[in-house]
């Protein structure tokens, strides 16, 4: 239920959105929008909960643009908390100032403040998304970005309609409080349900009115482009529609070689584009979004599921008196379908920047796991004691210390980074060990020796046009989660993935140099690895992190500095006029 006062503000922001327009500039256009961020009360699961939204919508408004367009978004913050908006997957060529990564490229927009983001969309086609990038607010502050080809042509049959399918989570706990708890090492909180386009589905009690479920209306014989986005804080999801199959055609704003399947796997941060033809007998069919979770001995997480409906035209509301088919889903603890799904994806071959770099200038082997710190700055403490230690997440045994009063990009650009960050993020873990030994999951003497870690703001600097290879290794240290690793400002080639420990002598032979996926987020399998490669052709400060929110808050992150190239066209320009610098309180100045 929306309060009357809030309803008035929503009408105002909708009027502002209606006044915004696409102004023609040659063949491209300027797409201008206004996002008003505010609180709203919603009733789900028999309780009224305060949530945070944009323009009164859950999910938020879709940005529908064309390759080559300039996007201008005016963000008005009516919350009591600072926030930024990140344009997830947009390459931000020479526009790092608009990336929207809190305390990395800018300080948060203060309560009552505003900020304008301006960037070009170039060389990308497909589905990306936008979301809040401070605290856990992206659980409800998010929306789709649809990028259409300049000529209007796709390398697959043109669909009758394209439909964003945004998978998320429903939290009854206030998202600001959730962030505070996780920062203190408590990651025992869980959402209450999954959502599809903001709806919990008919499997949940008191799921809201007027409709409990997301409904997709279709006509027999027509095909639909489903743009599937995982905005969840905690979980990867399986997605199926009873009686139907999919053709996977794209991911993360790039085309894929068409791949037939009856189930999609999408990790937090990922987008998957699929064609679905309405070729089943006219009826109603359930769609299911089911979170997958690691099996025991990891801490067991409740079942998160949402159910929607595909509804054929001409069928009675009672499905002509017949039961509505439900798709058969895998066990929530069976993560192997995710491994096989991601391993079956390949990219369409492309010229120019879509060629895999065959030489490597710098190689990184990055382990992903958990560790612990002694509380209150102590150097010695009893491990696995909640009153003496805090659990953190690490990359190569370093837990990233996020700034809270300044922006890393500003410090780098101004040459004032000394004392704020160092540029010595390690190329490999300090001590080799059996990274996927399941005996490291439960507390014990074996893991206790590997558990101690430290917090630091360690970055890595690259010269322009450096070829970088990263092998991400998920570990079993105190957990065995998969890890969706997202790099801002870049697409990278996913050359291979595997289970167990990466073995250079064996696994380099598996690398796909011909038609690998081009992604901005790679799902590193649980107790497995994934190898990516990219060229540093976009100067700026670029955040690298796991897209599980609890891993970000706990420190599974770093940032890459990419130096300017030899020309103005290959260099980061000064901050644009609309950019607002950090104030002494860690928020942007008026």
Phi and psi in degrees as a GROMACS rama.xvg file:
@    title "Ramachandran Plot"
@    xaxis  label "Phi"
@    yaxis  label "Psi"
@TYPE xy
-97.3325  129.692  UNK-2
-66.7969  151.503  UNK-3
-58.7616  -43.3448  UNK-4
-63.2712  -38.4175  UNK-5
-69.927  -33.6852  UNK-6
-60.3164  -38.0556  UNK-7
-63.4042  -42.2095  UNK-8
-65.9402  -34.1468  UNK-9
-66.8067  -39.4362  UNK-10
-61.6577  -38.1127  UNK-11
-64.1274  -46.692  UNK-12
-68.9178  -31.0229  UNK-13
-67.349  -35.4085  UNK-14
-65.4237  -40.5842  UNK-15
-61.6681  -41.1164  UNK-16
-64.6499  -36.8227  UNK-17
-67.7184  -32.9666  UNK-18
-73.296  -27.2553  UNK-19
-69.4946  147.784  UNK-20
-148.442  166.865  UNK-21
-94.1727  110.923  UNK-22
-93.9446  129.277  UNK-23
-70.6948  133.053  UNK-24
-131.021  90.6658  UNK-25
64.3913  -125.918  UNK-26
-85.6011  -20.6004  UNK-27
-96.0929  -175.825  UNK-28
-146.092  161.857  UNK-29
-101.572  119.189  UNK-30
-101.682  113.188  UNK-31
-116.464  130.662  UNK-32
-137.89  159.509  UNK-33
-119.278  126.242  UNK-34
-110.4  116.015  UNK-35
-102.914  118.085  UNK-36
-96.5567  126.518  UNK-37
-153.641  172.742  UNK-38
-87.3163  156.118  UNK-39
-154.29  144.563  UNK-40
-96.7146  131.078  UNK-41
-131.25  139.169  UNK-42
-101.524  118.21  UNK-43
-141.88  150.933  UNK-44
51.5172  39.9695  UNK-45
68.2424  13.6923  UNK-46
-132.996  147.201  UNK-47
-94.959  124.196  UNK-48
-121.893  139.349  UNK-49
-81.5241  126.347  UNK-50
-126.88  173.822  UNK-51
-119.135  127.677  UNK-52
-140.458  171.967  UNK-53
-115.4  127.127  UNK-54
54.2952  32.0277  UNK-55
71.3128  17.5351  UNK-56
-118.936  143.241  UNK-57
-137.556  108.752  UNK-58
-64.9808  174.841  UNK-59
-75.9055  178.365  UNK-60
-62.9354  146.633  UNK-61
-84.3002  133.706  UNK-62
-91.28  114.038  UNK-63
-109.3  108.834  UNK-64
-132.795  174.901  UNK-65
-120.952  144.801  UNK-66
-49.6972  123.934  UNK-67
105.245  -13.3761  UNK-68
-70.7042  156.838  UNK-69
-102.086  131.592  UNK-70
-109.082  131.221  UNK-71
-127.216  117.991  UNK-72
-123.201  121.217  UNK-73
-93.1248  114.171  UNK-74
-101.284  124.134  UNK-75
-110.92  121.144  UNK-76
-98.8659  106.938  UNK-77
-104.016  17.0438  UNK-78
-85.8646  170.376  UNK-79
-90.5436  7.96331  UNK-80
-129.859  150.167  UNK-81
-73.1952  155.488  UNK-82
-159.579  163.232  UNK-83
-127.353  164.86  UNK-84
-118.393  126.025  UNK-85
-103.91  136.258  UNK-86
-98.9979  84.0456  UNK-87
-63.4022  117.144  UNK-88
96.6574  -18.6845  UNK-89
-64.5238  129.262  UNK-90
-70.3553  -21.591  UNK-91
53.3551  52.0319  UNK-92
-63.0675  115.614  UNK-93
59.0812  21.3549  UNK-94
-131.21  40.8107  UNK-95
-55.8252  -28.0832  UNK-96
-60.6428  -20.8382  UNK-97
-102.829  10.1465  UNK-98
-68.1561  -30.2823  UNK-99
78.311  25.423  UNK-100
-90.8449  112.947  UNK-101
-58.0494  127.212  UNK-102
67.5436  1.39208  UNK-103
-102.94  -56.2708  UNK-104
-106.965  -14.1134  UNK-105
-163.219  160.29  UNK-106
-86.0987  158.069  UNK-107
-62.6098  152.016  UNK-108
-71.641  125.951  UNK-109
-73.5515  161.25  UNK-110
-53.4142  131.227  UNK-111
80.4353  -2.53305  UNK-112
-93.6971  179.934  UNK-113
-145.786  162.877  UNK-114
-156.147  145.181  UNK-115
-111.998  127.018  UNK-116
-102.788  132.567  UNK-117
-134.876  125.584  UNK-118
-156.857  160.316  UNK-119
-99.2772  147.538  UNK-120
-106.529  110.321  UNK-121
-134.688  127.938  UNK-122
72.4645  21.8137  UNK-123
-131.374  140.6  UNK-124
-141.569  132.374  UNK-125
133.809  -141.701  UNK-126
-118.734  126.91  UNK-127
-126.981  -166.073  UNK-128
-159.002  166.979  UNK-129
-123.602  154.631  UNK-130
-164.446  159.849  UNK-131
-63.3092  145.34  UNK-132
-128.062  29.0307  UNK-133
-131.95  130.238  UNK-134
57.8959  -154.652  UNK-135
-94.439  16.8726  UNK-136
-65.7947  -16.2657  UNK-137
-66.3573  -11.7515  UNK-138
-57.7572  -31.535  UNK-139
-126.745  -16.979  UNK-140
-97.7587  90.063  UNK-141
-161.902  164.287  UNK-142
-172.873  169.877  UNK-143
-86.1234  150.531  UNK-144
-118.723  117.729  UNK-145
-104.659  122.407  UNK-146
-113.391  117.589  UNK-147
-97.856  150.482  UNK-148
-67.902  149.905  UNK-149
-58.6511  -41.4824  UNK-150
-89.2498  0.989516  UNK-151
74.4802  8.31388  UNK-152
-107.263  138.722  UNK-153
-110.91  155.651  UNK-154
-82.3308  30.138  UNK-155
-155.096  164.895  UNK-156
-55.388  134.661  UNK-157
-65.589  124.695  UNK-158
-75.0298  158.406  UNK-159
-69.6571  -28.939  UNK-160
-162.131  147.562  UNK-161
-114.513  141.409  UNK-162
-132.512  116.087  UNK-163
-65.4862  131.573  UNK-164
-117.377  98.8338  UNK-165
-100.301  112.884  UNK-166
-93.0452  130.163  UNK-167
-145.613  -162.363  UNK-168
-131.699  150.912  UNK-169
-106.888  117.036  UNK-170
-107.792  128.259  UNK-171
-88.4279  -26.8883  UNK-172
-70.8606  136.034  UNK-173
-57.5147  134.026  UNK-174
-67.5847  -29.9868  UNK-175
-67.5849  -41.107  UNK-176
-66.9882  -37.2532  UNK-177
-59.0794  -44.4055  UNK-178
-62.8271  -41.8388  UNK-179
-62.2872  -41.6641  UNK-180
-65.5957  -42.1623  UNK-181
-67.2084  -37.8353  UNK-182
-62.2871  -23.3988  UNK-183
-92.5489  11.6741  UNK-184
87.973  10.5869  UNK-185
-103.277  108.642  UNK-186
-120.192  41.8494  UNK-187
-94.7019  -7.91144  UNK-188
-77.5926  148.196  UNK-189
-137.498  153.156  UNK-190
-68.4353  169.702  UNK-191
-96.8393  -19.9217  UNK-192
-164.231  164.797  UNK-193
-90.1359  163.394  UNK-194
-135.319  151.089  UNK-195
-121.601  115.787  UNK-196
50.5668  42.4654  UNK-197
83.8805  -2.59646  UNK-198
-109.045  140.438  UNK-199
-81.1541  -24.8557  UNK-200
95.3312  166.64  UNK-201
-80.4822  1.98132  UNK-202
-82.8874  -10.5459  UNK-203
-103.961  142.453  UNK-204
-74.0388  149.699  UNK-205
48.0589  49.0323  UNK-206
-83.2784  11.8655  UNK-207
103.341  164.227  UNK-208
-130.501  156.526  UNK-209
-82.9563  -23.5199  UNK-210
-117.227  136.258  UNK-211
-78.7443  -30.4517  UNK-212
-116.991  151.052  UNK-213
-71.6448  134.449  UNK-214
-120.782  127.377  UNK-215
-107.21  112.223  UNK-216
-87.3787  129.545  UNK-217
-132.008  162.875  UNK-218
-117.812  135.741  UNK-219
-57.3633  134.839  UNK-220
93.1853  -13.4239  UNK-221
-96.1808  153.494  UNK-222
-107.489  151.374  UNK-223
-131.449  133.734  UNK-224
-91.9395  107.522  UNK-225
-90.5973  120.689  UNK-226
-101.707  94.6735  UNK-227
-91.4527  125.669  UNK-228
-128.274  132.784  UNK-229
-103.036  109.832  UNK-230
-102.037  5.51386  UNK-231
-64.0669  150.491  UNK-232
-79.348  -30.26  UNK-233
-117.752  -26.8687  UNK-234
-134.98  147.065  UNK-235
-79.7176  153.083  UNK-236
-130.332  143.445  UNK-237
-93.4201  142.58  UNK-238
-136.429  126.951  UNK-239
-140.775  156.421  UNK-240
-124.419  124.554  UNK-241
-57.3517  135.575  UNK-242
75.662  7.91195  UNK-243
-134.267  155.447  UNK-244
-120.081  166.628  UNK-245
-121.933  152.608  UNK-246
-114.359  111.289  UNK-247
-73.2283  127.041  UNK-248
-126.646  -11.0909  UNK-249
-164.993  163.459  UNK-250
-159.544  138.058  UNK-251
53.4182  37.8435  UNK-252
79.5535  18.7545  UNK-253
-138.304  152.115  UNK-254
-76.6972  149.989  UNK-255
-119.182  157.556  UNK-256
-62.4294  126.926  UNK-257
-52.9401  134.095  UNK-258
-138.076  125.689  UNK-259
-89.6087  135.388  UNK-260
-160.449  161.327  UNK-261
-105.77  1.02373  UNK-262
-145.572  137.168  UNK-263
-104.365  142.711  UNK-264
-118.086  127.189  UNK-265
-136.901  124.463  UNK-266
-93.4109  161.491  UNK-267
-54.4163  129.842  UNK-268
96.4745  -23.7552  UNK-269
-81.9706  153.547  UNK-270
-126.06  141.584  UNK-271
-130.347  126.952  UNK-272
-101.57  127.962  UNK-273
-134.569  146.965  UNK-274
-94.5202  133  UNK-275
-125.979  121.394  UNK-276
-93.6321  131.938  UNK-277
-80.8061  77.086  UNK-278
-113.685  10.6139  UNK-279
-86.7464  163.188  UNK-280
-55.6228  134.862  UNK-281
-54.3707  123.377  UNK-282
-173.793  -171.458  UNK-283
-101.997  143.619  UNK-284
-137.264  136.079  UNK-285
-80.0626  142.678  UNK-286
-108.042  147.209  UNK-287
-129.335  134.169  UNK-288
-114.791  118.104  UNK-289
-125.501  126.169  UNK-290
-75.2241  135.934  UNK-291
-100.798  147.314  UNK-292
-135.95  150.155  UNK-293
-60.4572  147.047  UNK-294
-77.8463  177.499  UNK-295
-61.2962  150.045  UNK-296
-92.1802  14.4227  UNK-297
-62.6525  157.411  UNK-298
-55.8139  132.373  UNK-299
-83.4176  133.911  UNK-300
-110.607  141.477  UNK-301
-61.4751  167.063  UNK-302
-76.7124  125.771  UNK-303
-113.144  121.74  UNK-304
-148.973  143.676  UNK-305
-132.935  147.089  UNK-306
-127.103  124.186  UNK-307
-111.109  -168.584  UNK-308
-141.58  132.823  UNK-309
-100.163  122.98  UNK-310
-122.446  114.316  UNK-311
-76.1538  143.861  UNK-312
-63.4735  141.293  UNK-313
87.3277  0.487872  UNK-314
-97.8876  135.501  UNK-315
-60.84  157.118  UNK-316
-62.2124  -23.2262  UNK-317
-93.1655  18.1918  UNK-318
58.7294  37.6342  UNK-319
55.9495  30.4524  UNK-320
80.4349  7.58608  UNK-321
-105.535  154.741  UNK-322
-63.533  148.591  UNK-323
-86.3986  120.238  UNK-324
-61.0965  144.344  UNK-325
-119.655  132.265  UNK-326
-68.9309  147.438  UNK-327
-81.4254  120.065  UNK-328
-104.676  152.985  UNK-329
-70.0506  168.206  UNK-330
-60.8087  143.233  UNK-331
-63.1307  -19.0742  UNK-332
-100.521  8.5418  UNK-333
-98.8647  102.6  UNK-334
-94.0261  -1.4492  UNK-335
-66.274  -35.675  UNK-336
-56.9209  -32.9225  UNK-337
-64.5721  -44.221  UNK-338
-59.8812  -46.3891  UNK-339
-70.4001  -37.2628  UNK-340
-60.8986  -51.514  UNK-341
-65.2697  -33.289  UNK-342
-70.4959  -19.896  UNK-343
-87.0766  -5.08295  UNK-344
-88.7821  132.975  UNK-345
-133.306  159.022  UNK-346
-95.204  155.83  UNK-347
-72.7556  136.449  UNK-348
-68.6029  138.365  UNK-349
-134.528  153.92  UNK-350
-79.9287  178.577  UNK-351
54.4345  -117.377  UNK-352
-68.6846  -9.40165  UNK-353
-91.5064  19.7738  UNK-354
-96.5407  136.34  UNK-355
-70.0047  128  UNK-356
-66.3836  125.35  UNK-357
-88.5305  -15.8504  UNK-358
-106.605  158.669  UNK-359
-127.5  124.453  UNK-360
-88.066  -39.1739  UNK-361
-137.775  131.969  UNK-362
-114.695  140.289  UNK-363
-128.728  138.635  UNK-364
-117.233  109.37  UNK-365
-115.265  116.658  UNK-366
-87.4824  142.613  UNK-367
-121.502  118.501  UNK-368
-164.194  -163.721  UNK-369
-116.682  164.203  UNK-370
-158.165  -166.427  UNK-371
-146.477  153.205  UNK-372
-117.91  148.673  UNK-373
-72.65  137.926  UNK-374
-71.795  158.999  UNK-375
59.6144  26.937  UNK-376
75.3534  9.24552  UNK-377
-70.0285  147.773  UNK-378
-90.6464  -23.4725  UNK-379
-128.293  134.813  UNK-380
-159.037  166.4  UNK-381
-83.5704  120.567  UNK-382
-71.2443  155.124  UNK-383
63.9431  22.509  UNK-384
-110.225  115.695  UNK-385
-60.4662  -27.3656  UNK-386
-85.2509  -5.92244  UNK-387
-116.826  -20.9742  UNK-388
-129.813  162.038  UNK-389
-126.179  132.766  UNK-390
-81.4496  134.71  UNK-391
-132.117  165.645  UNK-392
-105.235  151.941  UNK-393
-138.662  157.899  UNK-394
-127.29  119.298  UNK-395
51.7357  41.1218  UNK-396
65.492  20.1562  UNK-397
-115.334  125.225  UNK-398
-95.6663  120.813  UNK-399
-69.1003  128.126  UNK-400
-92.2505  111.761  UNK-401
-79.3493  130.025  UNK-402
-60.6502  154.208  UNK-403
-127.623  -1.76404  UNK-404
-132.3  0.676254  UNK-405
-151.793  166.989  UNK-406
-106.54  130.742  UNK-407
-61.8546  -37.9517  UNK-408
-64.308  -43.9873  UNK-409
-60.1759  -44.7159  UNK-410
-63.2022  -41.6872  UNK-411
-64.5624  -46.9411  UNK-412
-64.7273  -38.123  UNK-413
-82.0548  -9.56269  UNK-414
73.7254  28.7786  UNK-415
-118.817  32.7807  UNK-416
-78.9722  -13.4293  UNK-417
-61.0994  130.476  UNK-418
86.7983  -10.4126  UNK-419
-102.694  -42.4169  UNK-420
-148.413  162.001  UNK-421
-119.746  164.968  UNK-422
-113.754  41.3213  UNK-423
-122.29  34.1715  UNK-424
-55.4161  129.646  UNK-425
-71.4115  147.751  UNK-426
-78.2568  -17.0918  UNK-427
-155.4  165.117  UNK-428
-67.152  156.588  UNK-429
-67.306  -30.6276  UNK-430
-137.961  120.658  UNK-431
-65.9593  144.505  UNK-432
-156.238  177.805  UNK-433
-78.287  92.9489  UNK-434
-62.311  -25.6838  UNK-435
-111.393  19.9137  UNK-436
-67.3127  115.434  UNK-437
-64.5829  -15.809  UNK-438
-69.9465  -10.333  UNK-439
-83.3962  -10.9825  UNK-440
-70.5708  -55.9382  UNK-441
-78.8104  153.194  UNK-442
-59.2602  141.22  UNK-443
178.672  176.207  UNK-444
-59.5822  -35.1204  UNK-445
-65.8936  -48.6933  UNK-446
-75.9618  -26.5513  UNK-447
-62.8208  -31.4933  UNK-448
-70.7853  -25.5308  UNK-449
-98.7322  -9.70977  UNK-450
-71.5052  -38.2806  UNK-451
-59.6984  138.185  UNK-452
-146.841  -167.178  UNK-453
-152.442  160.438  UNK-454
-102.438  138.807  UNK-455
-164.227  153.959  UNK-456
-96.3343  79.6395  UNK-457
-100.211  122.974  UNK-458
-113.653  -179.579  UNK-459
-137.874  134.561  UNK-460
-104.884  138.043  UNK-461
-127.245  144.009  UNK-462
-72.5407  155.16  UNK-463
-59.9871  139.38  UNK-464
70.0694  32.5295  UNK-465
-88.5943  135.289  UNK-466
-88.7198  120.452  UNK-467
-117.867  134.092  UNK-468
-118.873  132.872  UNK-469
-125.266  128.131  UNK-470
-104.965  113.735  UNK-471
-89.0253  129.678  UNK-472
-118.932  109.124  UNK-473
-70.8853  138.932  UNK-474
-115.139  169.589  UNK-475
-101.031  16.6509  UNK-476
-72.9579  104.15  UNK-477
68.3815  3.52422  UNK-478
-173.622  175.146  UNK-479
-143.905  42.9742  UNK-480
-68.4802  153.908  UNK-481
-73.3889  171.612  UNK-482
-144.028  104.42  UNK-483
-78.8442  103.012  UNK-484
-93.3109  124.612  UNK-485
-117.125  130.14  UNK-486
-112.135  121.052  UNK-487
-71.4832  147.806  UNK-488
77.8828  -0.608309  UNK-489
-142.878  150.733  UNK-490
-103.39  146  UNK-491
-130.177  156.418  UNK-492
-84.282  127.268  UNK-493
-89.732  104.786  UNK-494
-85.1994  -30.1833  UNK-495
-171.568  162.906  UNK-496
-143.217  162.328  UNK-497
-163.914  168.603  UNK-498
-100.631  153.881  UNK-499
79.6842  -159.577  UNK-500
-84.1274  137.802  UNK-501
-64.2874  131.839  UNK-502
-122.192  105.777  UNK-503
-56.2778  -40.0803  UNK-504
-64.1891  -32.5512  UNK-505
-95.7581  -41.8996  UNK-506
-86.7705  -21.0059  UNK-507
-62.1489  -25.6631  UNK-508
-67.5113  -18.1971  UNK-509
-87.113  -8.00075  UNK-510
-64.376  134.639  UNK-511
-98.1697  105.977  UNK-512
-96.9374  -7.50641  UNK-513
-86.9827  -54.5341  UNK-514
-143.49  56.719  UNK-515
-71.9937  161.885  UNK-516
-64.9759  146.303  UNK-517
-110.172  112.118  UNK-518
-132.338  164.198  UNK-519
-108.623  -10.837  UNK-520
-135.299  127.198  UNK-521
-115.175  130.591  UNK-522
-85.8433  106.037  UNK-523
-82.1968  119.245  UNK-524
-61.288  153.4  UNK-525
-60.7963  133.633  UNK-526
43.2551  46.3717  UNK-527
-145.881  -165.617  UNK-528
-143.02  162.654  UNK-529
-145.852  141.052  UNK-530
-115.054  132.251  UNK-531
-130.978  159.843  UNK-532
-146.382  141.729  UNK-533
-157.025  167.523  UNK-534
-115.422  133.405  UNK-535
-78.9479  79.363  UNK-536
-109.107  15.164  UNK-537
-133.16  99.4878  UNK-538
-68.2077  146.457  UNK-539
146.508  -159.791  UNK-540
-118.474  117.261  UNK-541
-125.163  124.395  UNK-542
-78.6522  134.509  UNK-543
-121.623  125.588  UNK-544
-159.424  159.957  UNK-545
-73.4685  142.581  UNK-546
-92.6983  4.01988  UNK-547
-72.2091  124.014  UNK-548
-62.0274  -37.2836  UNK-549
-66.4304  -30.7835  UNK-550
-70.6548  -36.3262  UNK-551
-63.2906  -52.1932  UNK-552
-59.526  -35.4553  UNK-553
-83.0388  -7.6719  UNK-554
114.564  13.5068  UNK-555
-84.6958  77.4788  UNK-556
-163.006  165.027  UNK-557
-161.49  -172.266  UNK-558
-143.087  147.395  UNK-559
-107.875  129.587  UNK-560
-94.4579  126.322  UNK-561
-114.287  119.909  UNK-562
-71.0792  164.064  UNK-563
-66.1009  151.06  UNK-564
-83.3332  -170.422  UNK-565
-79.7312  -8.64968  UNK-566
-128.472  163.183  UNK-567
-58.4346  -32.9232  UNK-568
-71.9948  -14.5524  UNK-569
-113.599  21.0598  UNK-570
-122.352  152.723  UNK-571
-73.4242  122.181  UNK-572
-73.3211  167.836  UNK-573
-61.6634  165.386  UNK-574
-56.3627  137.595  UNK-575
-69.6505  164.162  UNK-576
-56.7615  -31.8769  UNK-577
-80.7939  -8.44356  UNK-578
-72.6782  136.506  UNK-579
-113.687  124.787  UNK-580
-77.262  165.428  UNK-581
-71.8014  141.987  UNK-582
-97.0933  179.278  UNK-583
-65.3479  -22.5915  UNK-584
-90.5206  7.67953  UNK-585
80.1466  10.7809  UNK-586
-117.691  161.417  UNK-587
-67.3027  149.419  UNK-588
-78.3394  152.256  UNK-589
